Amino acid sequence: MTDNNPASIATADALTLLLHNQHALSAAIEEITKWLSENGVVSVATNAQVAMQTLDANAQSITDAINRLRQS
């Protein structure tokens, strides 16, 4: 960060923690999806995969926002 704005730093730090939580949730959903697939619950596994895709797409947007905050 160039100006070390305390609000920007705090926001970027909070978003970073949320991003870590998002990655943890995605990993948990992936494990559940694997179990569901292996146990014949394919329709629910498919829904879980869609949820993981949403987490992945949003993770990139959060990462971009963090980078913008850290560069401002």
PDB file of N, CA, C and O in Angstrom:
ATOM      1  N   MET A   1       0.845  -1.181   0.000  1.00  0.00           N
ATOM      2  CA  MET A   1       0.000   0.000   0.000  1.00  0.00           C
ATOM      3  C   MET A   1       0.883   1.234   0.000  1.00  0.00           C
ATOM      4  O   MET A   1       1.927   1.276   0.651  1.00  0.00           O
ATOM      5  N   THR A   2       0.459   2.198  -0.715  1.00  0.00           N
ATOM      6  CA  THR A   2       1.279   3.390  -0.799  1.00  0.00           C
ATOM      7  C   THR A   2       0.990   4.383   0.308  1.00  0.00           C
ATOM      8  O   THR A   2       1.910   5.042   0.792  1.00  0.00           O
ATOM      9  N   ASP A   3      -0.269   4.511   0.724  1.00  0.00           N
ATOM     10  CA  ASP A   3      -0.591   5.506   1.749  1.00  0.00           C
ATOM     11  C   ASP A   3      -0.849   4.902   3.121  1.00  0.00           C
ATOM     12  O   ASP A   3      -1.067   5.638   4.084  1.00  0.00           O
ATOM     13  N   ASN A   4      -0.828   3.574   3.230  1.00  0.00           N
ATOM     14  CA  ASN A   4      -1.064   2.887   4.504  1.00  0.00           C
ATOM     15  C   ASN A   4      -2.330   3.365   5.208  1.00  0.00           C
ATOM     16  O   ASN A   4      -2.354   3.495   6.432  1.00  0.00           O
ATOM     17  N   ASN A   5      -3.371   3.625   4.438  1.00  0.00           N
ATOM     18  CA  ASN A   5      -4.663   4.035   4.983  1.00  0.00           C
ATOM     19  C   ASN A   5      -5.162   2.939   5.929  1.00  0.00           C
ATOM     20  O   ASN A   5      -5.378   1.808   5.493  1.00  0.00           O
ATOM     21  N   PRO A   6      -5.349   3.255   7.216  1.00  0.00           N
ATOM     22  CA  PRO A   6      -5.775   2.228   8.177  1.00  0.00           C
ATOM     23  C   PRO A   6      -7.085   1.542   7.791  1.00  0.00           C
ATOM     24  O   PRO A   6      -7.242   0.343   8.025  1.00  0.00           O
ATOM     25  N   ALA A   7      -8.012   2.269   7.215  1.00  0.00           N
ATOM     26  CA  ALA A   7      -9.288   1.653   6.818  1.00  0.00           C
ATOM     27  C   ALA A   7      -9.084   0.667   5.675  1.00  0.00           C
ATOM     28  O   ALA A   7      -9.698  -0.400   5.661  1.00  0.00           O
ATOM     29  N   SER A   8      -8.231   1.012   4.719  1.00  0.00           N
ATOM     30  CA  SER A   8      -7.950   0.107   3.605  1.00  0.00           C
ATOM     31  C   SER A   8      -7.217  -1.135   4.085  1.00  0.00           C
ATOM     32  O   SER A   8      -7.501  -2.244   3.633  1.00  0.00           O
ATOM     33  N   ILE A   9      -6.284  -0.951   4.992  1.00  0.00           N
ATOM     34  CA  ILE A   9      -5.539  -2.085   5.543  1.00  0.00           C
ATOM     35  C   ILE A   9      -6.491  -3.022   6.284  1.00  0.00           C
ATOM     36  O   ILE A   9      -6.449  -4.236   6.089  1.00  0.00           O
ATOM     37  N   ALA A  10      -7.345  -2.458   7.131  1.00  0.00           N
ATOM     38  CA  ALA A  10      -8.291  -3.274   7.901  1.00  0.00           C
ATOM     39  C   ALA A  10      -9.259  -4.006   6.980  1.00  0.00           C
ATOM     40  O   ALA A  10      -9.579  -5.173   7.205  1.00  0.00           O
ATOM     41  N   THR A  11      -9.718  -3.324   5.954  1.00  0.00           N
ATOM     42  CA  THR A  11     -10.641  -3.946   5.004  1.00  0.00           C
ATOM     43  C   THR A  11      -9.963  -5.080   4.250  1.00  0.00           C
ATOM     44  O   THR A  11     -10.532  -6.162   4.106  1.00  0.00           O
ATOM     45  N   ALA A  12      -8.750  -4.834   3.770  1.00  0.00           N
ATOM     46  CA  ALA A  12      -8.016  -5.873   3.056  1.00  0.00           C
ATOM     47  C   ALA A  12      -7.731  -7.066   3.966  1.00  0.00           C
ATOM     48  O   ALA A  12      -7.838  -8.215   3.536  1.00  0.00           O
ATOM     49  N   ASP A  13      -7.370  -6.800   5.213  1.00  0.00           N
ATOM     50  CA  ASP A  13      -7.116  -7.885   6.162  1.00  0.00           C
ATOM     51  C   ASP A  13      -8.379  -8.708   6.422  1.00  0.00           C
ATOM     52  O   ASP A  13      -8.326  -9.937   6.472  1.00  0.00           O
ATOM     53  N   ALA A  14      -9.511  -8.026   6.586  1.00  0.00           N
ATOM     54  CA  ALA A  14     -10.778  -8.731   6.824  1.00  0.00           C
ATOM     55  C   ALA A  14     -11.178  -9.557   5.604  1.00  0.00           C
ATOM     56  O   ALA A  14     -11.632 -10.694   5.738  1.00  0.00           O
ATOM     57  N   LEU A  15     -11.008  -8.985   4.422  1.00  0.00           N
ATOM     58  CA  LEU A  15     -11.334  -9.727   3.206  1.00  0.00           C
ATOM     59  C   LEU A  15     -10.419 -10.939   3.035  1.00  0.00           C
ATOM     60  O   LEU A  15     -10.851 -11.983   2.547  1.00  0.00           O
ATOM     61  N   THR A  16      -9.168 -10.800   3.433  1.00  0.00           N
ATOM     62  CA  THR A  16      -8.235 -11.922   3.354  1.00  0.00           C
ATOM     63  C   THR A  16      -8.696 -13.065   4.256  1.00  0.00           C
ATOM     64  O   THR A  16      -8.652 -14.230   3.859  1.00  0.00           O
ATOM     65  N   LEU A  17      -9.135 -12.734   5.460  1.00  0.00           N
ATOM     66  CA  LEU A  17      -9.647 -13.768   6.364  1.00  0.00           C
ATOM     67  C   LEU A  17     -10.903 -14.426   5.798  1.00  0.00           C
ATOM     68  O   LEU A  17     -11.061 -15.644   5.885  1.00  0.00           O
ATOM     69  N   LEU A  18     -11.784 -13.634   5.227  1.00  0.00           N
ATOM     70  CA  LEU A  18     -12.985 -14.194   4.600  1.00  0.00           C
ATOM     71  C   LEU A  18     -12.623 -15.102   3.424  1.00  0.00           C
ATOM     72  O   LEU A  18     -13.260 -16.133   3.206  1.00  0.00           O
ATOM     73  N   LEU A  19     -11.602 -14.713   2.674  1.00  0.00           N
ATOM     74  CA  LEU A  19     -11.158 -15.542   1.556  1.00  0.00           C
ATOM     75  C   LEU A  19     -10.618 -16.876   2.057  1.00  0.00           C
ATOM     76  O   LEU A  19     -10.882 -17.920   1.460  1.00  0.00           O
ATOM     77  N   HIS A  20      -9.857 -16.843   3.160  1.00  0.00           N
ATOM     78  CA  HIS A  20      -9.364 -18.096   3.747  1.00  0.00           C
ATOM     79  C   HIS A  20     -10.541 -18.980   4.183  1.00  0.00           C
ATOM     80  O   HIS A  20     -10.521 -20.193   3.977  1.00  0.00           O
ATOM     81  N   ASN A  21     -11.553 -18.367   4.781  1.00  0.00           N
ATOM     82  CA  ASN A  21     -12.746 -19.129   5.169  1.00  0.00           C
ATOM     83  C   ASN A  21     -13.428 -19.723   3.943  1.00  0.00           C
ATOM     84  O   ASN A  21     -13.901 -20.859   3.975  1.00  0.00           O
ATOM     85  N   GLN A  22     -13.475 -18.957   2.880  1.00  0.00           N
ATOM     86  CA  GLN A  22     -14.111 -19.425   1.658  1.00  0.00           C
ATOM     87  C   GLN A  22     -13.367 -20.636   1.096  1.00  0.00           C
ATOM     88  O   GLN A  22     -13.995 -21.587   0.631  1.00  0.00           O
ATOM     89  N   HIS A  23     -12.039 -20.608   1.136  1.00  0.00           N
ATOM     90  CA  HIS A  23     -11.257 -21.752   0.669  1.00  0.00           C
ATOM     91  C   HIS A  23     -11.510 -22.976   1.551  1.00  0.00           C
ATOM     92  O   HIS A  23     -11.608 -24.098   1.052  1.00  0.00           O
ATOM     93  N   ALA A  24     -11.613 -22.756   2.851  1.00  0.00           N
ATOM     94  CA  ALA A  24     -11.883 -23.872   3.768  1.00  0.00           C
ATOM     95  C   ALA A  24     -13.263 -24.479   3.500  1.00  0.00           C
ATOM     96  O   ALA A  24     -13.418 -25.700   3.494  1.00  0.00           O
ATOM     97  N   LEU A  25     -14.247 -23.636   3.285  1.00  0.00           N
ATOM     98  CA  LEU A  25     -15.591 -24.132   2.965  1.00  0.00           C
ATOM     99  C   LEU A  25     -15.595 -24.906   1.652  1.00  0.00           C
ATOM    100  O   LEU A  25     -16.247 -25.944   1.540  1.00  0.00           O
ATOM    101  N   SER A  26     -14.881 -24.408   0.679  1.00  0.00           N
ATOM    102  CA  SER A  26     -14.811 -25.101  -0.597  1.00  0.00           C
ATOM    103  C   SER A  26     -14.178 -26.481  -0.436  1.00  0.00           C
ATOM    104  O   SER A  26     -14.643 -27.451  -1.034  1.00  0.00           O
ATOM    105  N   ALA A  27     -13.127 -26.572   0.365  1.00  0.00           N
ATOM    106  CA  ALA A  27     -12.481 -27.867   0.599  1.00  0.00           C
ATOM    107  C   ALA A  27     -13.438 -28.830   1.299  1.00  0.00           C
ATOM    108  O   ALA A  27     -13.483 -30.016   0.970  1.00  0.00           O
ATOM    109  N   ALA A  28     -14.199 -28.320   2.261  1.00  0.00           N
ATOM    110  CA  ALA A  28     -15.159 -29.171   2.968  1.00  0.00           C
ATOM    111  C   ALA A  28     -16.263 -29.642   2.027  1.00  0.00           C
ATOM    112  O   ALA A  28     -16.646 -30.811   2.055  1.00  0.00           O
ATOM    113  N   ILE A  29     -16.770 -28.746   1.204  1.00  0.00           N
ATOM    114  CA  ILE A  29     -17.815 -29.120   0.251  1.00  0.00           C
ATOM    115  C   ILE A  29     -17.275 -30.139  -0.749  1.00  0.00           C
ATOM    116  O   ILE A  29     -17.992 -31.053  -1.155  1.00  0.00           O
ATOM    117  N   GLU A  30     -16.027 -29.985  -1.143  1.00  0.00           N
ATOM    118  CA  GLU A  30     -15.424 -30.938  -2.071  1.00  0.00           C
ATOM    119  C   GLU A  30     -15.371 -32.342  -1.458  1.00  0.00           C
ATOM    120  O   GLU A  30     -15.658 -33.329  -2.136  1.00  0.00           O
ATOM    121  N   GLU A  31     -15.007 -32.425  -0.191  1.00  0.00           N
ATOM    122  CA  GLU A  31     -14.978 -33.731   0.487  1.00  0.00           C
ATOM    123  C   GLU A  31     -16.377 -34.338   0.583  1.00  0.00           C
ATOM    124  O   GLU A  31     -16.559 -35.535   0.360  1.00  0.00           O
ATOM    125  N   ILE A  32     -17.348 -33.514   0.911  1.00  0.00           N
ATOM    126  CA  ILE A  32     -18.731 -33.990   1.000  1.00  0.00           C
ATOM    127  C   ILE A  32     -19.227 -34.436  -0.380  1.00  0.00           C
ATOM    128  O   ILE A  32     -19.908 -35.454  -0.505  1.00  0.00           O
ATOM    129  N   THR A  33     -18.881 -33.668  -1.400  1.00  0.00           N
ATOM    130  CA  THR A  33     -19.273 -34.019  -2.766  1.00  0.00           C
ATOM    131  C   THR A  33     -18.706 -35.374  -3.163  1.00  0.00           C
ATOM    132  O   THR A  33     -19.401 -36.199  -3.757  1.00  0.00           O
ATOM    133  N   LYS A  34     -17.437 -35.596  -2.830  1.00  0.00           N
ATOM    134  CA  LYS A  34     -16.811 -36.887  -3.138  1.00  0.00           C
ATOM    135  C   LYS A  34     -17.559 -38.021  -2.440  1.00  0.00           C
ATOM    136  O   LYS A  34     -17.847 -39.052  -3.048  1.00  0.00           O
ATOM    137  N   TRP A  35     -17.868 -37.822  -1.171  1.00  0.00           N
ATOM    138  CA  TRP A  35     -18.575 -38.855  -0.409  1.00  0.00           C
ATOM    139  C   TRP A  35     -19.963 -39.111  -1.012  1.00  0.00           C
ATOM    140  O   TRP A  35     -20.384 -40.258  -1.160  1.00  0.00           O
ATOM    141  N   LEU A  36     -20.657 -38.037  -1.352  1.00  0.00           N
ATOM    142  CA  LEU A  36     -21.989 -38.179  -1.939  1.00  0.00           C
ATOM    143  C   LEU A  36     -21.930 -38.956  -3.250  1.00  0.00           C
ATOM    144  O   LEU A  36     -22.751 -39.841  -3.492  1.00  0.00           O
ATOM    145  N   SER A  37     -20.962 -38.622  -4.085  1.00  0.00           N
ATOM    146  CA  SER A  37     -20.818 -39.311  -5.371  1.00  0.00           C
ATOM    147  C   SER A  37     -20.535 -40.793  -5.174  1.00  0.00           C
ATOM    148  O   SER A  37     -21.099 -41.644  -5.861  1.00  0.00           O
ATOM    149  N   GLU A  38     -19.657 -41.087  -4.226  1.00  0.00           N
ATOM    150  CA  GLU A  38     -19.292 -42.483  -3.970  1.00  0.00           C
ATOM    151  C   GLU A  38     -20.434 -43.289  -3.365  1.00  0.00           C
ATOM    152  O   GLU A  38     -20.440 -44.518  -3.438  1.00  0.00           O
ATOM    153  N   ASN A  39     -21.402 -42.596  -2.769  1.00  0.00           N
ATOM    154  CA  ASN A  39     -22.510 -43.282  -2.113  1.00  0.00           C
ATOM    155  C   ASN A  39     -23.823 -43.144  -2.873  1.00  0.00           C
ATOM    156  O   ASN A  39     -24.900 -43.338  -2.310  1.00  0.00           O
ATOM    157  N   GLY A  40     -23.724 -42.807  -4.156  1.00  0.00           N
ATOM    158  CA  GLY A  40     -24.884 -42.835  -5.030  1.00  0.00           C
ATOM    159  C   GLY A  40     -25.852 -41.676  -4.914  1.00  0.00           C
ATOM    160  O   GLY A  40     -26.983 -41.773  -5.390  1.00  0.00           O
ATOM    161  N   VAL A  41     -25.445 -40.601  -4.305  1.00  0.00           N
ATOM    162  CA  VAL A  41     -26.330 -39.439  -4.180  1.00  0.00           C
ATOM    163  C   VAL A  41     -25.869 -38.383  -5.188  1.00  0.00           C
ATOM    164  O   VAL A  41     -25.437 -37.290  -4.820  1.00  0.00           O
ATOM    165  N   VAL A  42     -25.973 -38.737  -6.449  1.00  0.00           N
ATOM    166  CA  VAL A  42     -25.389 -37.939  -7.516  1.00  0.00           C
ATOM    167  C   VAL A  42     -26.060 -36.576  -7.655  1.00  0.00           C
ATOM    168  O   VAL A  42     -25.375 -35.584  -7.902  1.00  0.00           O
ATOM    169  N   SER A  43     -27.364 -36.503  -7.505  1.00  0.00           N
ATOM    170  CA  SER A  43     -28.048 -35.218  -7.688  1.00  0.00           C
ATOM    171  C   SER A  43     -27.611 -34.206  -6.629  1.00  0.00           C
ATOM    172  O   SER A  43     -27.441 -33.025  -6.932  1.00  0.00           O
ATOM    173  N   VAL A  44     -27.432 -34.658  -5.412  1.00  0.00           N
ATOM    174  CA  VAL A  44     -26.970 -33.750  -4.351  1.00  0.00           C
ATOM    175  C   VAL A  44     -25.507 -33.385  -4.589  1.00  0.00           C
ATOM    176  O   VAL A  44     -25.109 -32.245  -4.352  1.00  0.00           O
ATOM    177  N   ALA A  45     -24.710 -34.336  -5.052  1.00  0.00           N
ATOM    178  CA  ALA A  45     -23.307 -34.068  -5.368  1.00  0.00           C
ATOM    179  C   ALA A  45     -23.191 -33.012  -6.461  1.00  0.00           C
ATOM    180  O   ALA A  45     -22.325 -32.139  -6.409  1.00  0.00           O
ATOM    181  N   THR A  46     -24.067 -33.102  -7.440  1.00  0.00           N
ATOM    182  CA  THR A  46     -24.077 -32.106  -8.518  1.00  0.00           C
ATOM    183  C   THR A  46     -24.383 -30.717  -7.966  1.00  0.00           C
ATOM    184  O   THR A  46     -23.743 -29.739  -8.355  1.00  0.00           O
ATOM    185  N   ASN A  47     -25.347 -30.626  -7.073  1.00  0.00           N
ATOM    186  CA  ASN A  47     -25.673 -29.331  -6.462  1.00  0.00           C
ATOM    187  C   ASN A  47     -24.487 -28.797  -5.662  1.00  0.00           C
ATOM    188  O   ASN A  47     -24.224 -27.594  -5.664  1.00  0.00           O
ATOM    189  N   ALA A  48     -23.780 -29.682  -4.985  1.00  0.00           N
ATOM    190  CA  ALA A  48     -22.604 -29.262  -4.213  1.00  0.00           C
ATOM    191  C   ALA A  48     -21.506 -28.759  -5.147  1.00  0.00           C
ATOM    192  O   ALA A  48     -20.797 -27.808  -4.816  1.00  0.00           O
ATOM    193  N   GLN A  49     -21.364 -29.386  -6.303  1.00  0.00           N
ATOM    194  CA  GLN A  49     -20.367 -28.927  -7.268  1.00  0.00           C
ATOM    195  C   GLN A  49     -20.702 -27.527  -7.777  1.00  0.00           C
ATOM    196  O   GLN A  49     -19.804 -26.712  -7.986  1.00  0.00           O
ATOM    197  N   VAL A  50     -21.971 -27.248  -7.975  1.00  0.00           N
ATOM    198  CA  VAL A  50     -22.389 -25.912  -8.395  1.00  0.00           C
ATOM    199  C   VAL A  50     -22.045 -24.893  -7.308  1.00  0.00           C
ATOM    200  O   VAL A  50     -21.599 -23.786  -7.610  1.00  0.00           O
ATOM    201  N   ALA A  51     -22.251 -25.263  -6.059  1.00  0.00           N
ATOM    202  CA  ALA A  51     -21.898 -24.373  -4.952  1.00  0.00           C
ATOM    203  C   ALA A  51     -20.395 -24.098  -4.933  1.00  0.00           C
ATOM    204  O   ALA A  51     -19.968 -22.973  -4.675  1.00  0.00           O
ATOM    205  N   MET A  52     -19.599 -25.127  -5.208  1.00  0.00           N
ATOM    206  CA  MET A  52     -18.145 -24.935  -5.249  1.00  0.00           C
ATOM    207  C   MET A  52     -17.744 -24.013  -6.391  1.00  0.00           C
ATOM    208  O   MET A  52     -16.824 -23.209  -6.238  1.00  0.00           O
ATOM    209  N   GLN A  53     -18.407 -24.111  -7.518  1.00  0.00           N
ATOM    210  CA  GLN A  53     -18.111 -23.227  -8.639  1.00  0.00           C
ATOM    211  C   GLN A  53     -18.401 -21.772  -8.279  1.00  0.00           C
ATOM    212  O   GLN A  53     -17.660 -20.868  -8.664  1.00  0.00           O
ATOM    213  N   THR A  54     -19.482 -21.556  -7.539  1.00  0.00           N
ATOM    214  CA  THR A  54     -19.813 -20.208  -7.085  1.00  0.00           C
ATOM    215  C   THR A  54     -18.742 -19.686  -6.139  1.00  0.00           C
ATOM    216  O   THR A  54     -18.312 -18.538  -6.259  1.00  0.00           O
ATOM    217  N   LEU A  55     -18.307 -20.524  -5.196  1.00  0.00           N
ATOM    218  CA  LEU A  55     -17.237 -20.124  -4.280  1.00  0.00           C
ATOM    219  C   LEU A  55     -15.970 -19.773  -5.050  1.00  0.00           C
ATOM    220  O   LEU A  55     -15.320 -18.772  -4.747  1.00  0.00           O
ATOM    221  N   ASP A  56     -15.617 -20.576  -6.032  1.00  0.00           N
ATOM    222  CA  ASP A  56     -14.415 -20.309  -6.823  1.00  0.00           C
ATOM    223  C   ASP A  56     -14.523 -18.994  -7.586  1.00  0.00           C
ATOM    224  O   ASP A  56     -13.579 -18.205  -7.608  1.00  0.00           O
ATOM    225  N   ALA A  57     -15.661 -18.764  -8.204  1.00  0.00           N
ATOM    226  CA  ALA A  57     -15.847 -17.526  -8.969  1.00  0.00           C
ATOM    227  C   ALA A  57     -15.775 -16.311  -8.061  1.00  0.00           C
ATOM    228  O   ALA A  57     -15.159 -15.307  -8.417  1.00  0.00           O
ATOM    229  N   ASN A  58     -16.392 -16.392  -6.904  1.00  0.00           N
ATOM    230  CA  ASN A  58     -16.366 -15.264  -5.976  1.00  0.00           C
ATOM    231  C   ASN A  58     -14.998 -15.081  -5.341  1.00  0.00           C
ATOM    232  O   ASN A  58     -14.622 -13.957  -5.009  1.00  0.00           O
ATOM    233  N   ALA A  59     -14.253 -16.151  -5.165  1.00  0.00           N
ATOM    234  CA  ALA A  59     -12.912 -16.052  -4.586  1.00  0.00           C
ATOM    235  C   ALA A  59     -12.021 -15.177  -5.457  1.00  0.00           C
ATOM    236  O   ALA A  59     -11.227 -14.393  -4.937  1.00  0.00           O
ATOM    237  N   GLN A  60     -12.141 -15.298  -6.760  1.00  0.00           N
ATOM    238  CA  GLN A  60     -11.326 -14.474  -7.644  1.00  0.00           C
ATOM    239  C   GLN A  60     -11.688 -13.000  -7.502  1.00  0.00           C
ATOM    240  O   GLN A  60     -10.801 -12.146  -7.492  1.00  0.00           O
ATOM    241  N   SER A  61     -12.967 -12.694  -7.394  1.00  0.00           N
ATOM    242  CA  SER A  61     -13.390 -11.299  -7.219  1.00  0.00           C
ATOM    243  C   SER A  61     -12.903 -10.739  -5.893  1.00  0.00           C
ATOM    244  O   SER A  61     -12.495  -9.580  -5.818  1.00  0.00           O
ATOM    245  N   ILE A  62     -12.943 -11.551  -4.853  1.00  0.00           N
ATOM    246  CA  ILE A  62     -12.452 -11.114  -3.547  1.00  0.00           C
ATOM    247  C   ILE A  62     -10.943 -10.873  -3.616  1.00  0.00           C
ATOM    248  O   ILE A  62     -10.444  -9.885  -3.077  1.00  0.00           O
ATOM    249  N   THR A  63     -10.225 -11.769  -4.274  1.00  0.00           N
ATOM    250  CA  THR A  63      -8.775 -11.603  -4.430  1.00  0.00           C
ATOM    251  C   THR A  63      -8.455 -10.312  -5.165  1.00  0.00           C
ATOM    252  O   THR A  63      -7.544  -9.581  -4.778  1.00  0.00           O
ATOM    253  N   ASP A  64      -9.198 -10.035  -6.218  1.00  0.00           N
ATOM    254  CA  ASP A  64      -8.989  -8.798  -6.976  1.00  0.00           C
ATOM    255  C   ASP A  64      -9.239  -7.569  -6.102  1.00  0.00           C
ATOM    256  O   ASP A  64      -8.486  -6.598  -6.164  1.00  0.00           O
ATOM    257  N   ALA A  65     -10.288  -7.611  -5.294  1.00  0.00           N
ATOM    258  CA  ALA A  65     -10.600  -6.482  -4.407  1.00  0.00           C
ATOM    259  C   ALA A  65      -9.495  -6.290  -3.363  1.00  0.00           C
ATOM    260  O   ALA A  65      -9.106  -5.161  -3.065  1.00  0.00           O
ATOM    261  N   ILE A  66      -8.999  -7.390  -2.816  1.00  0.00           N
ATOM    262  CA  ILE A  66      -7.906  -7.308  -1.840  1.00  0.00           C
ATOM    263  C   ILE A  66      -6.692  -6.655  -2.486  1.00  0.00           C
ATOM    264  O   ILE A  66      -6.069  -5.773  -1.894  1.00  0.00           O
ATOM    265  N   ASN A  67      -6.359  -7.081  -3.681  1.00  0.00           N
ATOM    266  CA  ASN A  67      -5.193  -6.514  -4.374  1.00  0.00           C
ATOM    267  C   ASN A  67      -5.369  -5.028  -4.644  1.00  0.00           C
ATOM    268  O   ASN A  67      -4.422  -4.255  -4.497  1.00  0.00           O
ATOM    269  N   ARG A  68      -6.572  -4.623  -5.039  1.00  0.00           N
ATOM    270  CA  ARG A  68      -6.819  -3.190  -5.271  1.00  0.00           C
ATOM    271  C   ARG A  68      -6.677  -2.399  -3.985  1.00  0.00           C
ATOM    272  O   ARG A  68      -6.095  -1.314  -3.990  1.00  0.00           O
ATOM    273  N   LEU A  69      -7.197  -2.920  -2.883  1.00  0.00           N
ATOM    274  CA  LEU A  69      -7.078  -2.229  -1.608  1.00  0.00           C
ATOM    275  C   LEU A  69      -5.621  -2.118  -1.162  1.00  0.00           C
ATOM    276  O   LEU A  69      -5.199  -1.078  -0.657  1.00  0.00           O
ATOM    277  N   ARG A  70      -4.870  -3.172  -1.347  1.00  0.00           N
ATOM    278  CA  ARG A  70      -3.472  -3.170  -0.911  1.00  0.00           C
ATOM    279  C   ARG A  70      -2.608  -2.259  -1.783  1.00  0.00           C
ATOM    280  O   ARG A  70      -1.552  -1.801  -1.347  1.00  0.00           O
ATOM    281  N   GLN A  71      -3.051  -1.999  -3.004  1.00  0.00           N
ATOM    282  CA  GLN A  71      -2.286  -1.120  -3.904  1.00  0.00           C
ATOM    283  C   GLN A  71      -2.695   0.342  -3.787  1.00  0.00           C
ATOM    284  O   GLN A  71      -2.010   1.223  -4.308  1.00  0.00           O
ATOM    285  N   SER A  72      -3.804   0.606  -3.106  1.00  0.00           N
ATOM    286  CA  SER A  72      -4.278   1.999  -3.029  1.00  0.00           C
ATOM    287  C   SER A  72      -3.586   2.766  -1.924  1.00  0.00           C
ATOM    288  O   SER A  72      -3.867   3.948  -1.723  1.00  0.00           O
TER     289      SER A  72
END
